[in-house]
């Protein structure tokens, strides 16, 4: 791991810190030789002592809470399933910027970027800009029923990190 060509650089550096420590070098000497801060060397030696090789990997981080809730995702997906003409938009198919504009215009979300709209639709394999067929949601009570229909909340939408 310390000298592997396919090992990530940060893991290689951490493994080299541990190897130098195993050879009897001091933390100060390792920090100077590797160009690291002394506290960084202490951290990786300590984690390796406590957890072994798994301790050298990055820990999970919680990240920022999503600004686009699962209900908003469901409403944007429902909007994407209707032809733009039904919304009074003079298009034959939705584009992400146009869909994004319509999501904001309808008050589904106060702010959301076009790439976020594209990413959320892609998670459910919806690509209205590539298809001519549509799924029509005709239930007038969709907004009230959407949370129950959406199923379990995706972990990355509940404030947990997205799977890697």
C-alpha positions as CSV (number, residue, x, y, z in Angstrom):
1,X,0.0,0.0,0.0
2,X,2.9,2.4,0.8
3,X,4.5,2.0,-2.6
4,X,1.6,0.7,-4.8
5,X,1.2,2.5,-8.1
6,X,-2.6,2.2,-8.0
7,X,-3.0,3.3,-4.3
8,X,-4.5,6.8,-3.8
9,X,-1.8,9.3,-3.0
10,X,-3.3,10.2,0.4
11,X,-3.4,6.5,1.4
12,X,0.1,6.0,0.2
13,X,1.4,8.9,2.3
14,X,-0.4,7.6,5.4
15,X,1.0,4.1,4.9
16,X,4.5,5.5,4.5
17,X,4.1,7.4,7.8
18,X,3.2,4.1,9.4
19,X,6.2,2.3,7.8
20,X,8.6,5.0,8.9
21,X,7.3,4.7,12.4
22,X,7.7,1.0,12.3
23,X,11.4,1.5,11.4
24,X,11.8,3.5,14.6
25,X,11.8,7.1,13.2
26,X,10.3,9.8,15.5
27,X,7.2,11.8,14.6
28,X,9.3,14.9,14.2
29,X,11.6,13.3,11.7
30,X,8.8,11.7,9.7
31,X,7.0,15.0,9.5
32,X,10.1,16.8,8.3
33,X,11.0,14.1,5.7
34,X,7.4,13.8,4.3
35,X,6.6,17.5,4.5
36,X,3.7,16.9,6.9
37,X,2.5,18.7,10.0
38,X,3.5,17.0,13.2
39,X,-0.1,16.6,14.3
40,X,-0.9,14.8,11.0
41,X,1.8,12.2,11.7
42,X,0.5,11.7,15.2
43,X,-3.0,11.3,13.9
44,X,-2.2,8.6,11.4
45,X,0.1,6.7,13.8
46,X,-2.6,6.8,16.4
47,X,-5.3,5.6,14.1
48,X,-3.2,2.8,12.8
49,X,-2.4,1.7,16.4
50,X,-6.1,1.7,17.3
51,X,-7.6,0.3,14.1
52,X,-4.9,-1.1,11.9
53,X,-5.1,-0.6,8.1
54,X,-8.8,0.4,8.1
55,X,-7.8,3.3,10.3
56,X,-5.9,4.9,7.5
57,X,-9.0,5.4,5.3
58,X,-11.1,8.5,5.4
59,X,-13.9,8.6,7.9
60,X,-17.5,9.2,6.8
61,X,-18.5,12.9,6.9
62,X,-22.0,14.1,7.2
63,X,-21.8,16.9,4.7
64,X,-24.3,19.6,4.0
65,X,-28.0,19.0,4.4
66,X,-29.8,18.8,1.1
67,X,-31.7,21.9,0.0
68,X,-33.9,19.9,-2.3
69,X,-36.3,17.7,-0.3
70,X,-37.7,14.4,-1.4
71,X,-41.2,16.0,-1.8
72,X,-39.6,18.7,-4.0
73,X,-37.9,15.9,-6.0
74,X,-41.2,14.1,-6.5
75,X,-42.9,17.3,-7.6
76,X,-40.1,18.1,-10.1
77,X,-40.3,14.6,-11.4
78,X,-44.1,14.9,-11.8
79,X,-43.6,18.2,-13.7
80,X,-41.0,16.6,-15.9
81,X,-43.5,13.9,-16.8
82,X,-46.0,16.4,-18.3
83,X,-45.4,17.9,-21.7
84,X,-44.2,21.5,-21.5
85,X,-47.3,22.6,-23.5
86,X,-49.5,21.6,-20.6
87,X,-47.6,24.2,-18.5
88,X,-48.0,26.9,-21.1
89,X,-44.3,26.6,-22.1
90,X,-43.8,26.7,-25.9
91,X,-41.5,23.6,-26.0
92,X,-42.0,20.1,-27.4
93,X,-39.7,18.7,-24.7
94,X,-38.3,19.9,-21.4
95,X,-34.6,20.9,-21.2
96,X,-33.0,21.1,-17.7
97,X,-32.7,24.9,-17.7
98,X,-36.4,25.2,-18.7
99,X,-37.5,22.6,-16.2
100,X,-35.4,24.3,-13.5
101,X,-37.0,27.7,-14.4
102,X,-40.5,26.1,-14.2
103,X,-39.7,24.5,-10.8
104,X,-38.8,27.9,-9.4
105,X,-41.7,29.6,-11.1
106,X,-44.2,27.2,-9.6
107,X,-42.7,27.6,-6.1
108,X,-41.7,24.0,-5.8
109,X,-38.3,25.2,-4.7
110,X,-37.0,28.7,-3.9
111,X,-33.7,28.0,-5.6
112,X,-32.3,24.9,-7.4
113,X,-29.7,24.7,-10.2
114,X,-30.3,23.0,-13.5
115,X,-27.5,20.5,-12.8
116,X,-29.3,19.5,-9.6
117,X,-32.5,19.0,-11.4
118,X,-30.7,16.9,-14.0
119,X,-29.0,14.8,-11.3
120,X,-32.2,14.2,-9.3
121,X,-34.1,13.2,-12.5
122,X,-31.2,10.9,-13.5
123,X,-31.4,9.1,-10.2
124,X,-34.8,7.8,-11.3
125,X,-33.9,7.4,-14.9
126,X,-36.1,10.3,-16.1
127,X,-34.8,12.1,-19.1
128,X,-37.7,14.1,-20.5
129,X,-35.3,16.0,-22.9
130,X,-34.5,12.6,-24.7
131,X,-37.9,10.9,-24.8
132,X,-41.2,11.6,-26.6
133,X,-43.4,9.5,-24.4
134,X,-44.8,10.9,-21.1
135,X,-46.1,9.6,-17.9
136,X,-49.2,11.6,-17.0
137,X,-50.1,12.1,-13.3
138,X,-53.7,13.0,-13.3
139,X,-54.4,12.8,-9.5
140,X,-55.3,16.3,-8.3
141,X,-54.2,15.3,-4.8
142,X,-50.7,14.3,-5.9
143,X,-49.0,16.8,-3.6
144,X,-50.7,15.4,-0.5
145,X,-50.0,11.8,-1.5
146,X,-46.5,12.2,-2.8
147,X,-44.6,11.5,0.4
148,X,-46.4,8.2,0.9
149,X,-45.8,7.2,-2.8
150,X,-42.2,8.2,-2.9
151,X,-41.2,5.3,-0.6
152,X,-38.4,5.4,1.9
153,X,-36.3,8.6,1.9
154,X,-33.0,8.2,0.1
155,X,-30.1,8.4,2.6
156,X,-28.4,11.2,0.7
157,X,-31.7,13.2,0.9
158,X,-32.0,12.7,4.7
159,X,-28.7,14.5,5.5
160,X,-26.5,11.4,5.2
161,X,-23.7,11.3,2.7
162,X,-24.3,9.9,-0.7
163,X,-23.0,6.4,-1.3
164,X,-19.6,6.2,-2.9
